């Protein structure tokens, strides 16, 4: 049974989401403040954490920051509808995705499953040894591990998925809608900047080992392309 950490100070909402997700086969642990969320998340027993931005004792953004200092576990953020600043900050800090509140249990379930599908390897030992090579980039899809010039890239689950998609189409433009559908598990919504923020983070992490060279190019009004060199 997949264990999910749900952190939100809205007791009524948490109760409703917990009941719904448990009916769908998840094991849910709930906490109601940011400090508890960090302590539970770093216990290593959860497959994914859901963090509300607005929580007492420590907000969700700071909780995410502290989790990312020690763990790459998938994190889904709950943000106020229309609050682009919190969404962008969360993504820049390593959140895998976000759901605007108020949200339905069904929408939250869909986002959880999409993230978990990306993180579950489900591959055998032979597949784990396969390596995708594009120039100085090496990717082991089965292990969800990526290196640049033999240096480990510290990627979130979503960042790894997006980089793998670009690598499999190296030298070709991949549209933002394709990246959203295959990387986030949903069509690209109007004004959705998720893909842009994730790609910006990936670029920064690669540039640290690539002498600042831009290896992921923006193709104006079309999408992104990973160069072959």
Beta strands, then each sheet from edge to edge (+ up, - down):
strand 1: 3-7
strand 2: 27-31
strand 3: 48-52
strand 4: 74-80
strand 5: 97-101
strand 6: 132-134
strand 7: 137-140
strand 8: 145-148
strand 9: 151-152
strand 10: 174-175
strand 11: 216-219
strand 12: 223-226
sheet 1: 2+ 1+ 3+ 4+ 5+
sheet 2: 6+ 7- 8+ 9-
sheet 3: 10+ 12- 11+
end
